[in-house]
Amino acid sequence: MTTVRHSEDEHSSHDLQRKLSNRHLQLIAIGGAIGTGLFMGSGKTISLAGPSILFIYMIIGVMFFFLMRALGELLLANLHYKSFVDMAHDLIGPSAGYYMGWTYWLGWVLVGIADLAAIINYLGFWLPDGVSFTPMGQALISAGCVLFVLALNLLTVRLFGEVEFWFALIKILAILGLIAIGGFMVFSHFQAPTGTVASLSNLWSSGGMFPKGTEGFLAGFQIAVFAFVGVELIGTTAAETKDPKKNLPKAINAIPIRIILFYVLALLVVMSVTPWNMISANKSPFVELFLHAGIPTSAIIMNLVVLSSVTSSMNSGVFSTSRMLFGLSRGGQAPQALARLSKRAVPANGLVFSCLFIMAGAALQYFVPNTIEAFTLASSLCVILFISVWGLIMVCYLRYRKLRPELHAQSTFKMPGGIWMSYVVLAFLLFTLVILALEPDTLKALYVSPLWLLILAVTYQLLYKPRIKRLKQLKSS
């Protein structure tokens, strides 16, 4: 695979440019860690697992910290890696690069489709009780959202960074505000109109911390893992980040604090104010907290925040898919047209290509008007694909330790635990995949996923291998 090499000062119109500052990277990293899965999916996770969701997020958070440290060491060991595609191609082989690139692309397309379902769900907040959008109305709203995100991404990467900066800042301030208001309710023993009193004892007073037992605890992992999709987004911004040796470690090392603050503490407050068995699986618990407390104005504001969060998630998804297609195309693993950059150094063809597939989500809204069902289906399949990508990142790390021991010795950002911790993370990812078979709705996605492997195997043999063979023949002649 040909890797494009350029210095940080080079401004080639044929390559991605390092326009994302530390400010952008830090907020993109936070934004990636606070996604649709937290705002929308946590309602269902709470209904499945009860207060044990707090332990679920802590366990997943620890595993993802080590995964990101492995990714960080790999990216900093070779700054010529522009994405996971380069990394997998170099350390495992061309088939791994092909699989990882296209699977990551499809994963984010599915995130976009899940986000469309979430947007419809949140917009329904303003409809009268018993009224919902028609299937055609849902499809039109979805199409409008995709076109809006496409327009944002077609401008410049700096604008993407700026938009994500403000989206992430809104999410951070909203969650901090929720923690502060919810914390005040708990300490003042606020009594809601329904008669319930805000108290930490709400966490264990309705069946203890594990009210649904081991089965409920395990079932909560699927939607919880979806909440972490995007935490690896730092890896796709590496080629456009200024001073990566300084800024990437900062962003990665802050992940544990973010998870404790934005996941564990926020949901602890939510379940202290509203008993877990009163939280609806079909609504955002963050919005419901204020409605339950009888503060409709704050509920409206929070609903706007979660809408901006979903838009942010889709914005990140469109950005990352276009960069993945750019890397695939440069390596001859995708149509060459997808490697072309616009005058603003943006992979415009890749953006349009990805948005056309996300637009298929508008069709899904038409055929599956139940937004929670559409969200669960798309998010479950997405989790399966991302688990395989995260697993390959760990395999890349193990290969790097075997093939490039001198680079590991020189590294100033070594992964704690090294090789043995890589196996622990891989075991955890495999465990998560097995858990998907426990729930009927996620089991459907598990049945469908082998179809993607078949598509990739066929296209790799019919399209990619002949192209590489022709290139080798041209070079030898």
LINCORPE-V590631 format. One line per field, one symbol per residue. ss: DSSP state (@ for helix, = for strand, . for the rest). psi: psi as a letter, one per 30 degrees, with the letter a starting at -180 (. if undefined). burial: I if it has 16 or more other C-alpha atoms within 10 Angstrom, else O. A space follows every 50 residues. Layout:
ss: ???
psi: ???
burial: ???
This chain:
ss: ...................=.@@@@@@@@@@@@..@@@@@@@@@@@@@@@ @@@@@@@@@@@@@@@@@@@@@@@@@@@......@@@@@@@@..@@@@@@@ @@@@@@@@@@@@@@@@@@@@@@@@@@........@@@@@@@@@@@@@@@@ @@@...@@@@@@@@@@@@@@@@@@@@@@@@@@@@@@@...=.....=..@ @@@.........@@@@@@@.@@@@@@@...@@@@@@@@@@=..@@@@@@@ @@@.@@@@@@@@@@@@@@@@@@@..@@@......@@@@@@@@...@@@@@ @@@@@@@@@@@@@@@@@@@@@@@@@@@@@@.....@@@@........@@@ @@@@@@@@.@@@@@@@@...@@@@@@@@@@@@@@@@@@@@@@@@@@@@@@ @@@.@@@@@@.......@@@@@@@@@@@@@@@@@@@@@.@@@@@@@@@@@ @@@@@@@@@@@@@@@@@@@@@@@@@@.
psi: kkkkkllffkikfglkkifkleeeeeeeeeeffjaeeeeeffeeeefefa fffeeeeeeeeeefeeeeeeeeeeeffjffkfafeeeeeefeleeeeeee eeeeeeeeeeeeeeeeeeeeeeffefklkfklkleeeeeeeeeeeeeeee eeffcleeeeeeeeeeeeeeeeeeeeeeeeeeeeeefghkjlfffkkkkf ffeffigafifgaeeeeeffeeeeeeffkffgfefffefgkkiefeeeee eeffeeeeeeefdeeefeeefeejkeggkkfglkfeefeeeefhieeeee eeeeefeeeeeeeeeeeeeeeeeeeeeeefggglkffffkklfghkieee eeeeeeeefffeeeeefifjeeeeeeeeeeeeeeeeeeeeeeeeeeeeee eefhfeeeefkgikkkfbeefeeeeeeeeeeeeeefffkeefeeeeeeef eeeeeeeeeeeeeeeeeeeeeeeeef.
burial: IOOOOOOOOOOOOOIIIIIIIIOIIIIIIIIIIIIIIIIIIIIIIIIIII IIIIOIIIOIIOIIIIIIIIIIIIIIIOOIIIIIIIIIIIIIOIIIIIII IIIIIIIIIIIIIIIIIIIIIIIOIOOOOOOIOOIOOIIOIIIOIIOOII OIIIIIIIOIIIIIIIIIIIIIOIIIOIIOOIIOIIOOOIIIOOOIIIII OIIIOOOOIIIIOOOIIIIIIIIIIIIIIIIIIIIIIIIIIIOIIOIIIO IIOOIOOIIIIIIIIIIIIIIIIIIIIOIOIIIIIIIIIIIIIOOOOIIO OIIIIIIIIIIIIIIIIIIIIIIIIIIIIIIIIIIOOIIIIOOOIIIIII IIOIIIOIIIIIIIIIOIIOIIOIIIIIIIIIIIIIIIIIIIIIIIIIII IOOOOOIIOOOOIIIOOIIOIIIOIIOIIOOIIOIIIOOOOIIOIIOOOO OOOOOIOOOIOOOIIOOOOOOOOOOOO
